Amino acid sequence: MMMGLLSLVLAADPSAYPYVAEVQAPASGIVGLMLPPDVVGRWGDDLNRTLLYLSPSGESVAYTTVQSKDRLTRDNLDSFVRSQGGGTYGVSAFARPVDALILQVGRDALVWQVRVMSSGGGWTNAGIVWKMAGGSERMVVPVPAGEGPFVLKVTALDGSDTDIDDVMGIELAALTPPLTREFVEVSEPVLTEEGTAQYTVVLPGIRHVRGLHLQVKNDLYRRSLRAGGASTVVERVNVGGYSLEQNDLNGLDLRTDRFVVEVDTDRGDPLDITGVDVYSTAAMLLARNPGSGQLYVGGLEPQDAFDLEFARNALLLAGLVPASMTPPAVNPAWVPPPTREGIDEGFQVADRLPQRWERDLIGDPGWVRVAVDASVLGRAAWDLQDLRVVDSQDRLVPYLLRPGQQVGEPEDLVFTRKEVGNITELRAPVVQGTPIRNVELTTDRLVFQRQVELVRDRGATVEAIRAVTWEGTERGRRLSLRLDQDIGAELMIRIYNGENPPIPIEKIRISRPEREILVRIPEGGAKVVYGARKVSPPEYDLALLSEQVLKMPVGTATLGPEQQRGKPAL
């Protein structure tokens, strides 16, 4: 039946696709083309509807896709496992390539070294599997890619009986294609008031994140890790001279270009994380006798399903011929959806805008993303509901506010110190009109307890903003306070020492919030205006296309210097 499927069909409109790439593929055989991770991240929900493969003659090539998020596992594989005694197990051949073997063992605690022999012969050290009495474990054995058969040799490293014959079963795990692995550096940790450290991971593009692995410098640790609604315990311990670590978080389902990893601290001391290995969904396009051509990406008008979609398993088992493609580039014939619908143009405003401040958008005409920094957030209304974009004629230009609030890189402040009786006063100048998310203090002491206040200097009086008890043996050497407000031109902190000597303060650090907007800069330029009272948030038709706009190719623009626009609004 598969051989009778058509490979060429009527072509869709290429101008509906924002990206295009050149494909080099043979004209015969079942072809497998790995898709870039950014394509999978943006449109992986329905890749079979958002790609257009055109032959040189302009005809549409039938295709289907397979994604690695569909993990192929078997729950009951006892029939595949044969105990050969002495901790040796044989695993029969499987119908699909296998990436890993997951041991199912009845013991509560163990430390085993595992070696694997594949069908090609020769032993390979697959590492160490272990289970701790506290509940953490690592029982995954990576194996050379293939269908098997495999032979496993298990050796105890914890002093237990070396005649290990209590493997209850082995689960075969295969991903076709395998997950994409990328190393990404993380931001400086931002300490939270709850005693955790938050690390921001900025990806090179949108990814469908399925898991991560921390790269940690610390020798020994055990901490709780949270990201994207999933959690686990990461640890590195030493057992019998062997270093055992569990730094993986699986079960994620994030489609994003940035996310936050939150890790518990050891009394204020964060883990020294050098980076994160991010595992994201990969996808392969399958086509029969396609030949070279052009692959258009990101169509917003779904195509009908090809018959090939129902023959994926047969295609995978047929033996694939590899193909390649150039990185997707912006399609010169593409027309953005808001432009197609006529909803990204400026329109006349009846009344004078009441906003007090303005900043030019510095960037080329077209769709751009703009970081809205803390200085705008400080003067604008809550959640930027008073922010507007206007063109050179003061006509409103629709924009989209990206969901969620980000946190900028931490800033170290220059501060002065003064002892007033038994009170330590710390003062640090800050940019007025910019809200502060967190304030962090660092000392080299550990055994102390002090009352700490964040205050606003009113001249003759001071106004307490936050007050907490800092106990070194409990909170550690770092104290973080959530602020989320503008405190004026100076940050003032009071530490009440009682009858104790003052504690040294080595560092004062703050972090500020950030937001982001997406907007089309018209030919005559544009600017953002903000700073008005009692202004309702805008309601643009553009919001109805938010999902498409967030996936569109956009440039980058910045904000120019701030200028006063008019008198305060009444």
Secondary structure, 3 states (H helix, E strand, C coil): CHHHCCCEECCCCHHHCCEEEEEECCCCCEEEEECCHHHHHHHHHHHHHHEEEECCCCCEECCEEEECCCCEECCCCHHHEEEEECCEEEECCCCCCEEEEEEEECCCCEEEEEEEECCCCCEEEEEEEEECCCCCEECEEEEEEECCCEEEEEEECCCCCCCCCCEEEEEEEECCCCCEEEEECECCCEECCCCEEEEEEEEEEEEEEEEEEEEECCCCEEEEEEECCEEEEEEEEEECCEEEEECEEEEEEEEEEEEEEEEECECCECCCEEEEEEEECCEEEEEECCCCEEEEECCCCCCCCCHHHHHHHHHHCCCCEECEECCCEECCCCCCHHHHHCCCCCECCCCCCCCCEEEEEECCCEEEEEEECHHHHHHCCHHHCCCEEEECCCCECCEEECCCCEECCCEECCCEEEEECCEEEEEEECCCCCCEEEEEEECCCCCCEEEEEEEEECCCCEEEEEEEEEEHHHHCCEEEEEEEECCCCEEEEEEECCCCCCCCCCEEEEECEEEEEEEEECCCCEEEEECCCCCCCCCCHHHHHHHHHHHCCCEEEEECCCEECCCCCC
